[in-house]
Amino acid sequence: MLLTYLLVSGITSGAMYALVAVGLVICYRTTGHLNFSHGEMYMVGGYFAFTFHVLWGVPYLPSLILAVVAGGVMGLLSDRLVFRRLIKAPPMAMVVATVALSFLLKGIARFLWGGQGEFVPFPSIVSGAPVQFLGVTIFPQQTVVLGVGLLAMVALTLLFRNTRAGKTMQATAESQRAAYLVGVRVERVYSATWAAAAALATLAAVLMAPLTQLTPDIGFSLLIKALAATVLGGLGNMPGAIVGGFVIGITEALAAAYIDSTAQDVSAFVVIMLVLVVKPTGLFGAKGQRDV
Amino acid sequence: MSNAKRLFWLPRGYVIGAGFVGFAVIPLLLSQYYIFIANIALIHIVLAVGLNIVLGFTGQLVFANGVLFGVGAYATGLLMVDAHWPFWFAFPAGTAIATIIGVLVALPALRLRGLYLALATVAFAQFALWVFIHFDSLTHGVSGAVIPPLNFAPLPIIPPVGIYYLSFVLVIVAVYLAINLVRSRIGRAFVAIRESERAAEALAIDVPRYKLLAYFISAVYAGAAGGLFSAVVGAVVPDQFNLFQIVLQFCMVLVGGIGMIWGSVLGAIAIIGLQEMLRGLRELQEVGFGLLLLLTVLFLPGGFGAFLAKHVAGWRENLRNTSEDHAR
């Protein structure tokens, strides 16, 4: 039963990596830039929910919604203050700016919430006690993570396929100039994308916080895993990133059990290096591939 | 450009000369504490200049230098502690080990560009950090290793002053070589690669070979800086070489001025000074350096080097124009 247990926990963390990776992918597809502060947005989003729910005593669901909205506002602000100014700059400027922003957010979080203890616990929406299901021990929160994660992914896919907003985003991703010519307000699309990605990261943080707890340093390790999922699926490929997220989650769980408990942290880095060396376009190869 | 309004006249040579004399007399005038800080600044000058060669001149977005710095420090320190080598053998050997690892990482990285290169080197940096922490039998784990003080036996110098002057000489050699390098055929090839790899190829520049050369040079600089760092600090600990170290190095290169050797020298001194003022306040350091880097990228893409070159007569550096075009 060890294997089944490992698979369940691997799939749970995989769902979260996929959710964070999807945020990275929609930004990359639309703007052509990778947001290295995405992990910190997840972390700050988690602390927003912590502030509303634990510190201010707002009930669970309203604080979830408030946190997601606050996360979206954070994304919008970083677009207005930072990303928009650099959209035409060389990729290097954007990478350095987002790395800088990640340290800025981390420092601010440590300043505001660091006094709450190194790790802060966050209550889950369902009972915290593990239950037996088909002979496997699972935490109810795991099913919540998996369920909401899958729901969000389906919703996003539908949004991209069927709504006007989603199609506008895809058009902008395809060709910025052509989208501009047919009347798409490219800057607005970018703002909406950064905001949506940050809101998505916040949602993932609220779901996952009961299982992992919150600490100002959680963002970067999560970012690396989401990046690994993104690279594995082919940079810019959304279904690829989702599959990649699950693969990374399961790989980690198996590596921790069968190789060494410390191997869990390292498998994501190894996956990134291997994929980039062997097949930089990833498992599925992205359409409209940019320069590798 | 040449008729831009100058604020005042201050030739670069005067400032460099004053800085040279200042750093040369620090051990004679100031306390051990200031000697230590100045020594750390000297080491970071070597690091920043090395990073600028690969990041600023060749245009390769690498995050590996912070960790190669760590490899140099670890290799030198562990050869002294566990193999009981004297520093004079451990230091070149440690530099060589860091260089070899740097080149081994660079070989697969030659295929990658832009974001992909950044991703691969970030992953490598985290992987190496993981090795520092978890390979206890080799690296002494999280708590690190304490390194015995150096011995300048026949000479009548105390260790801190001895290492200080050793670093000082190394900085002079490193900066001298870098300035001559970037003015040479090799340096121009680097800039050509940065501006456009395809155009560089069309000019019959062997792009992979020159890129490898750039990685090699910056690994030598990072490794040598690491070896000295372990001797100055007297310990190697994984935490010294995490992502924050890389952000500090990026700050030095970008705030000083990307693609400007003297900019990196000034940047390294300024950033180490700033870090010393914020010592012990982790969140303030994160906010401070994050904000500094962000504001530089947003409002002063050429860094203070470009600012000085534009507004102060006598500050132009070779290849400045191309670096400013690049930043735009």
Interface residues (C-beta under 8 A of the other chain):
Chain A: L34 V82 R85 L86 A89 P90 P91 M92 A93 V95 V96 A97 V99 A100 L101 S102 F103 L104 L105 K106 G107 I108 R110 F111 G114 F220 I224 L227 A228 V231 L235 T262 D265 V266 A268 F269 V270 I272 M273 L276 V277 P280 D291 V292
Chain B: G59 L61 P108 R111 L112 R113 G114 L115 Y116 A118 L119 A120 V122 A123 F124 Q126 F127 W130 H134 L243 F244 V247 F250 L254 R282 E283 L284 Q285 E286 V287 G288 F289 G290 L291 L292 L293 L294 V297 L298 P301 H326 A327
